[in-house]
Amino acid sequence: MASVRLVDWLRRERDQRTGGGLYYNTQILFAYNSNHMEGSTLSPEQTAQLYDTGALLPNDGSDQIRADDVVETRNHFHALNWILDHADEPVDKTMVCTLHAILKRGTSQELDPDRNVGGYKILPNVINELVGVHTVLPADVPQAMEQVFAMYRELTDNPYAIAKAHWMFETTHPFSDGNGRIGRLIMFKELLRLDTVPVIVRDANKLLYTRGLSRFSDEPGYLVDTLLTERDYYQMLIDRLAPDRIRYSYVSQWDPDAVEERRDHRSIVNPFVKRNWTDDDIRSRGVTK
C-alpha cells in the first residue's frame, strides 16, 4: 500500500471503524491523558469502555466518578474527530471557540453565563498548576489570540516554535476552563496539518510538562524537550501500528544555543500578560474577581 498522510490514515481508520489501530489508540490515549491531567476521575480502562460502548461498566463502587468527567471524555472523542475533518484549515477564533463548545457540551458549565462556553472568558483566571504564571485579562484576550493565530499560521516543524506557540496559547488562557485540553488539541491539529509527528502529552509526564510551561520564559528547553519526548512516543505508535504506511517528516532536534542567541538571552514574554493584577486594573476591564 502506498504511504498516505497521517491525517488521511486516521480518518480512514475512523470511517472504516478499524479496531485496535492507530486511530483507536489515539482516541483512548489522547482523551484519557488530556482529561486526567485536568483532574478527571476516569481510568484508562474506563476511558476505553466509554469509547467502545458509550457507557461505563459497573465496578466495585469504591471510586466515585463525576458526571462531567464522563461527558467531557465523550466530548473529547468528538473534538478529535472534528479536528481530523478540519486539520488543514487555519486556526482562528471560530475554530477554538467551536472546540470549546464541543468539549463543554452537556456539562454543568454549559449554561453558566460566567463560564461563557463557546466564547472567550469574561472573568479573569489563573493556571492552577503554574504558580506565579499570570494569564491575559479578559479584555485583552481577543488581541492576544490574534497573535496566537498568527504564530500558528507561520508554524513550521520547528521544535522551539511549536513549544512557543503552545505556551503563548496557555498563558493567554482564553477560556474560563478547558484551556489545557483545547491548547493540546490545537497543537495536535497543527502538527497534522504540517504532516509531521503530533504530540499527546501523557499524564505520567505532567510534572515535566507543567514545569516546561511555568519556566518557558527563561528556560524554554524544558518544554521543548518534553514535547519532543512525547512526539517520539507517538512516532513509535505510528511505526508499530501502521509500519511503512504513513509518510511524515519529523524535526526531532533543535539547537538551544541558537535560540538563546536569537532572543539575546532575554526572557520570553506574552506581551498581553500583566505581571501584577490590581482591583482597579481588573475593574477597568469590565470584570470582577
DOLUM-679602 format. One line per field, with one value per residue (C-alpha): residue in three letters; residue number from 1; x, y, z. Coordinates in Angstrom, 1 decimal. Layout:
! residues N
selo <- ala, ...
timi <- NUM, ...
c1 <- X, ...
c2 <- Y, ...
c3 <- Z, ...
//
This chain:
! residues 289
selo <- met, ala, ser, val, arg, leu, val, asp, trp, leu, arg, arg, glu, arg, asp, gln, arg, thr, gly, gly, gly, leu, tyr, tyr, asn, thr, gln, ile, leu, phe, ala, tyr, asn, ser, asn, his, met, glu, gly, ser, thr, leu, ser, pro, glu, gln, thr, ala, gln, leu, tyr, asp, thr, gly, ala, leu, leu, pro, asn, asp, gly, ser, asp, gln, ile, arg, ala, asp, asp, val, val, glu, thr, arg, asn, his, phe, his, ala, leu, asn, trp, ile, leu, asp, his, ala, asp, glu, pro, val, asp, lys, thr, met, val, cys, thr, leu, his, ala, ile, leu, lys, arg, gly, thr, ser, gln, glu, leu, asp, pro, asp, arg, asn, val, gly, gly, tyr, lys, ile, leu, pro, asn, val, ile, asn, glu, leu, val, gly, val, his, thr, val, leu, pro, ala, asp, val, pro, gln, ala, met, glu, gln, val, phe, ala, met, tyr, arg, glu, leu, thr, asp, asn, pro, tyr, ala, ile, ala, lys, ala, his, trp, met, phe, glu, thr, thr, his, pro, phe, ser, asp, gly, asn, gly, arg, ile, gly, arg, leu, ile, met, phe, lys, glu, leu, leu, arg, leu, asp, thr, val, pro, val, ile, val, arg, asp, ala, asn, lys, leu, leu, tyr, thr, arg, gly, leu, ser, arg, phe, ser, asp, glu, pro, gly, tyr, leu, val, asp, thr, leu, leu, thr, glu, arg, asp, tyr, tyr, gln, met, leu, ile, asp, arg, leu, ala, pro, asp, arg, ile, arg, tyr, ser, tyr, val, ser, gln, trp, asp, pro, asp, ala, val, glu, glu, arg, arg, asp, his, arg, ser, ile, val, asn, pro, phe, val, lys, arg, asn, trp, thr, asp, asp, asp, ile, arg, ser, arg, gly, val, thr, lys
timi <- 1, 2, 3, 4, 5, 6, 7, 8, 9, 10, 11, 12, 13, 14, 15, 16, 17, 18, 19, 20, 21, 22, 23, 24, 25, 26, 27, 28, 29, 30, 31, 32, 33, 34, 35, 36, 37, 38, 39, 40, 41, 42, 43, 44, 45, 46, 47, 48, 49, 50, 51, 52, 53, 54, 55, 56, 57, 58, 59, 60, 61, 62, 63, 64, 65, 66, 67, 68, 69, 70, 71, 72, 73, 74, 75, 76, 77, 78, 79, 80, 81, 82, 83, 84, 85, 86, 87, 88, 89, 90, 91, 92, 93, 94, 95, 96, 97, 98, 99, 100, 101, 102, 103, 104, 105, 106, 107, 108, 109, 110, 111, 112, 113, 114, 115, 116, 117, 118, 119, 120, 121, 122, 123, 124, 125, 126, 127, 128, 129, 130, 131, 132, 133, 134, 135, 136, 137, 138, 139, 140, 141, 142, 143, 144, 145, 146, 147, 148, 149, 150, 151, 152, 153, 154, 155, 156, 157, 158, 159, 160, 161, 162, 163, 164, 165, 166, 167, 168, 169, 170, 171, 172, 173, 174, 175, 176, 177, 178, 179, 180, 181, 182, 183, 184, 185, 186, 187, 188, 189, 190, 191, 192, 193, 194, 195, 196, 197, 198, 199, 200, 201, 202, 203, 204, 205, 206, 207, 208, 209, 210, 211, 212, 213, 214, 215, 216, 217, 218, 219, 220, 221, 222, 223, 224, 225, 226, 227, 228, 229, 230, 231, 232, 233, 234, 235, 236, 237, 238, 239, 240, 241, 242, 243, 244, 245, 246, 247, 248, 249, 250, 251, 252, 253, 254, 255, 256, 257, 258, 259, 260, 261, 262, 263, 264, 265, 266, 267, 268, 269, 270, 271, 272, 273, 274, 275, 276, 277, 278, 279, 280, 281, 282, 283, 284, 285, 286, 287, 288, 289
c1 <- 0.0, 1.3, 2.1, -0.5, -0.8, -1.2, -4.5, -5.9, -4.9, -6.6, -9.7, -9.7, -9.5, -12.2, -14.6, -13.9, -14.2, -10.9, -10.5, -7.2, -5.5, -3.7, -6.9, -8.5, -5.3, -5.0, -8.6, -8.1, -4.6, -5.5, -8.8, -7.5, -4.3, -5.5, -8.5, -6.7, -4.1, -7.0, -8.4, -10.7, -11.6, -11.8, -9.1, -7.6, -9.8, -13.0, -12.0, -11.7, -15.1, -16.7, -15.3, -16.2, -19.7, -20.8, -21.2, -19.2, -19.3, -20.1, -17.1, -16.8, -18.2, -15.0, -14.3, -16.6, -16.9, -18.0, -20.7, -18.8, -15.8, -17.8, -19.4, -16.1, -14.3, -17.0, -16.8, -13.1, -13.7, -15.9, -13.4, -10.7, -13.0, -13.8, -10.1, -9.4, -12.1, -10.7, -7.0, -5.9, -8.0, -6.3, -6.6, -8.9, -11.5, -14.3, -12.2, -11.0, -14.5, -16.1, -13.8, -14.5, -18.3, -17.8, -15.7, -18.1, -21.4, -23.8, -21.6, -22.6, -20.8, -22.6, -25.5, -23.5, -23.2, -20.0, -18.4, -19.3, -19.0, -18.1, -16.7, -13.7, -13.6, -15.3, -13.7, -10.0, -8.5, -5.2, -3.4, -3.8, -0.7, 1.6, 2.4, 3.4, 2.3, -0.2, -2.7, -4.2, -7.1, -10.4, -10.5, -7.1, -7.8, -9.0, -5.9, -3.6, -5.4, -4.8, -1.1, -1.5, -3.3, -0.5, 2.1, 0.2, -0.2, 3.5, 4.3, 6.8, 8.2, 10.5, 10.5, 11.1, 8.4, 5.9, 6.5, 6.3, 3.0, 1.6, 3.0, 1.5, -1.9, -1.7, -0.5, -3.3, -5.8, -8.6, -11.4, -13.0, -12.0, -10.6, -7.6, -5.1, -7.2, -8.1, -4.5, -3.3, -6.0, -4.9, -1.3, -2.1, -4.2, -1.4, 1.2, -1.2, -1.5, 2.3, 2.4, 4.7, 4.5, 1.9, 2.0, 0.0, 1.2, 0.9, -0.3, 2.8, 4.8, 2.5, 5.1, 7.7, 5.1, 3.9, 7.5, 8.1, 5.2, 6.0, 9.7, 9.4, 10.1, 13.7, 14.4, 12.4, 14.3, 12.2, 9.0, 10.7, 12.4, 9.2, 7.2, 9.9, 9.8, 6.0, 6.4, 9.0, 6.4, 3.7, 6.2, 6.7, 2.9, 2.8, 5.7, 4.2, 0.5, 1.0, 4.6, 5.7, 2.1, 2.3, 4.5, 5.7, 8.7, 9.9, 12.5, 13.4, 16.5, 16.9, 19.8, 19.3, 22.3, 21.0, 17.6, 19.4, 21.4, 18.4, 16.5, 19.6, 19.2, 16.2, 13.1, 10.3, 7.1, 3.5, 3.1, -0.5, 0.1, 0.1, 2.5, 0.6, -3.2, -4.9, -8.6, -8.6, -6.9, -9.5, -12.5, -11.2, -11.6, -15.2, -14.8, -14.9, -13.0
c2 <- 0.0, 3.5, 5.7, 8.4, 11.4, 10.7, 12.7, 10.7, 7.4, 8.4, 9.5, 6.2, 4.1, 6.1, 5.8, 2.1, 1.6, -0.2, -1.8, -1.6, 0.6, 3.9, 5.9, 3.8, 4.1, 7.8, 8.4, 6.5, 7.8, 11.4, 11.5, 9.7, 11.7, 15.1, 14.9, 13.1, 15.9, 18.3, 16.2, 13.6, 10.6, 8.2, 5.4, 4.3, 1.2, 3.3, 5.7, 2.7, 1.3, 4.7, 4.8, 1.2, 1.1, 4.6, 3.7, 2.7, -0.8, -1.3, -1.6, -2.4, 1.0, 2.1, 5.0, 7.9, 9.2, 12.8, 13.1, 16.0, 13.7, 11.2, 13.9, 15.7, 12.4, 11.6, 15.2, 14.9, 11.9, 14.2, 17.1, 14.9, 13.7, 17.4, 18.4, 15.4, 16.9, 20.4, 19.7, 21.8, 24.8, 27.8, 28.2, 31.1, 32.3, 30.2, 27.1, 27.4, 28.5, 25.6, 23.2, 24.7, 24.4, 20.7, 20.0, 21.6, 20.5, 19.0, 19.8, 21.7, 24.7, 24.9, 27.1, 29.1, 32.6, 33.3, 30.4, 31.7, 28.3, 28.6, 32.1, 33.8, 34.2, 37.1, 36.8, 36.7, 33.3, 31.6, 28.4, 26.4, 24.2, 27.0, 29.1, 32.6, 32.4, 35.1, 34.9, 37.6, 39.6, 39.1, 42.5, 41.7, 38.1, 38.9, 40.8, 38.2, 35.4, 37.2, 36.9, 33.2, 32.6, 34.4, 32.2, 29.1, 30.4, 30.8, 27.5, 25.0, 21.8, 23.6, 22.2, 25.6, 27.4, 24.6, 24.9, 28.7, 28.7, 26.3, 28.3, 31.5, 29.9, 28.6, 31.8, 33.7, 31.2, 32.4, 30.3, 30.0, 26.3, 23.7, 25.7, 22.9, 20.4, 22.9, 24.0, 20.4, 19.6, 22.7, 21.7, 18.1, 19.5, 21.9, 19.1, 17.0, 19.9, 20.1, 16.3, 15.7, 13.8, 15.2, 15.5, 13.7, 14.7, 11.8, 12.2, 10.4, 13.4, 16.1, 17.5, 17.8, 19.4, 21.9, 22.7, 23.4, 25.8, 27.6, 28.1, 28.7, 32.4, 31.8, 28.2, 27.1, 23.9, 22.1, 22.4, 21.9, 18.6, 17.4, 17.8, 16.1, 13.2, 12.9, 13.1, 10.3, 8.2, 8.9, 8.2, 4.8, 4.2, 5.2, 2.8, 0.0, 0.3, 1.4, 0.4, 2.0, 3.1, 6.7, 9.4, 12.2, 14.4, 15.0, 17.5, 15.9, 18.0, 21.7, 24.0, 25.6, 27.9, 29.2, 30.0, 31.8, 33.8, 34.8, 36.0, 37.7, 35.8, 37.9, 36.4, 35.3, 37.2, 37.1, 40.8, 40.8, 39.4, 42.0, 40.9, 42.3, 42.5, 45.1, 45.5, 48.8, 47.1, 44.3, 46.7, 48.9, 46.0, 45.4, 42.2, 41.2, 38.7
c3 <- 0.0, -0.9, 2.0, 2.9, 5.1, 8.8, 8.9, 6.0, 7.7, 10.9, 9.1, 7.1, 10.2, 11.8, 8.9, 8.5, 12.3, 12.4, 15.9, 17.8, 15.1, 15.3, 15.3, 18.1, 20.3, 19.6, 20.8, 24.0, 24.7, 24.0, 25.8, 28.9, 29.3, 28.4, 30.7, 33.6, 33.6, 34.4, 37.2, 35.5, 37.7, 34.8, 34.5, 31.1, 31.2, 31.8, 29.0, 26.7, 27.9, 27.3, 23.8, 23.0, 24.4, 25.1, 28.8, 31.9, 33.2, 36.9, 39.2, 42.9, 43.9, 45.6, 43.2, 42.7, 39.1, 38.4, 35.7, 34.0, 33.6, 31.6, 29.5, 28.8, 27.9, 25.4, 24.1, 23.7, 21.3, 19.3, 19.4, 18.0, 15.2, 14.5, 14.1, 11.8, 9.5, 9.8, 10.0, 7.0, 8.0, 9.7, 13.4, 14.2, 16.7, 15.2, 15.4, 19.0, 20.2, 18.3, 20.0, 23.4, 22.8, 21.8, 24.9, 27.3, 25.6, 28.2, 31.2, 34.3, 33.0, 29.7, 31.0, 33.5, 32.0, 33.9, 32.0, 28.6, 27.0, 23.3, 23.8, 25.4, 29.1, 30.7, 34.2, 34.9, 35.7, 36.6, 35.7, 38.9, 38.4, 37.4, 40.4, 39.5, 35.9, 35.0, 32.2, 29.9, 31.3, 29.5, 27.7, 26.2, 25.1, 21.5, 20.7, 22.3, 20.4, 17.1, 17.8, 18.7, 15.4, 13.5, 15.2, 14.1, 10.5, 10.3, 12.1, 10.7, 12.1, 14.4, 18.0, 19.6, 17.5, 18.3, 22.1, 21.9, 20.1, 22.7, 25.6, 24.1, 23.9, 27.5, 29.0, 27.2, 28.7, 26.6, 28.1, 31.5, 31.7, 29.4, 28.2, 28.5, 26.6, 23.8, 23.5, 23.2, 20.6, 18.6, 18.8, 17.7, 14.8, 13.6, 13.5, 11.4, 9.0, 8.8, 8.1, 11.0, 14.2, 16.6, 20.4, 23.0, 26.5, 28.8, 32.4, 33.6, 32.3, 33.7, 36.1, 33.3, 31.1, 33.7, 34.7, 31.0, 30.8, 34.0, 33.2, 29.5, 29.7, 30.9, 30.2, 27.1, 26.8, 29.4, 27.4, 24.0, 25.2, 26.9, 23.8, 21.7, 24.1, 23.6, 19.9, 20.0, 21.8, 19.2, 16.4, 18.0, 17.8, 14.1, 13.3, 15.3, 14.2, 10.6, 9.6, 6.3, 5.6, 6.6, 5.2, 7.5, 8.3, 11.8, 13.0, 16.3, 17.1, 18.0, 18.9, 22.3, 21.8, 18.6, 20.3, 23.1, 20.7, 18.7, 21.7, 23.1, 26.4, 27.3, 28.9, 26.5, 27.2, 26.3, 25.7, 26.7, 30.2, 33.0, 35.7, 38.6, 38.7, 40.9, 41.7, 39.8, 36.8, 36.8, 37.3, 34.5, 32.1, 33.0, 35.0, 38.7, 40.7
//
